[in-house]
């Protein structure tokens, strides 16, 4: 009798287990969906992690990051849903940059992004197991980030933010439209390889017009004001490259240029929007968006970064700030305005 009751109990328990199993299912990711609330065969979406290393906050680099995130969102990758961003700002400290890249290398991210040359180079050296992208890098070959722009190989690619022709066009503009300029001052941190490369382009272009480039070296952002002041009375115009220390301190240069009626030209649009007179450039938001599209190709379509060409800016245009011109004693002529293709967006009033 006891034996019979025992086997009846086993049979009842088996039926209950089968019934419970019918009330829960697993999708092909192995995640149990209690009560099948997501529908039969539904797939739980993967959450991707992207680690970002940015050297410092300033408008161009911040716009690059914003464009990158926007491209991801437009492709369906959104923070809080299926995307986690591990954002790291090195505060312009080289030790921090190395620490950040080593942290990313030992983590579990699906992709890494380096914004600005030092951050990108450190990622290239330390992160070898996941795809790496870079943005806001002046010369990725000279910096040692990649060996070539076409199919760079390895696990890294991205977008350079300098087209040497943009610097030449800017220097040619100075020579033709500001004929009284015989010396151009350059505030520069020669510890930044990108700044050195761009300074060389500028010097060569100015030399062809018999204009001298006068350098005012700095070691950090706190020295920008003093360096700019040292150029007053020695130069007829001031120019800055995509030099992170200098761009971060550009407000001081704008103030000095305005007080002393010195034309101030830059290599980036954001500094012109803040108060420099002119540049040949592009929107860093668009630059970041382009790199974000590369990330989508890698994450969604499995592209190999080493087979994706490094890009350079193609849609260059003159950008003029008319208010800054007035502050710096510049008479803006119709001929100057004619340099600007998209006058609605690139002549700033």
Order of alpha helices (4+ residues) and beta strands (2+ residues): alpha-beta-beta-beta-alpha-beta-alpha-beta-alpha-beta-beta-alpha-beta-alpha-beta-alpha-beta-alpha-alpha-beta-alpha-beta-alpha-beta-alpha-alpha-alpha-beta
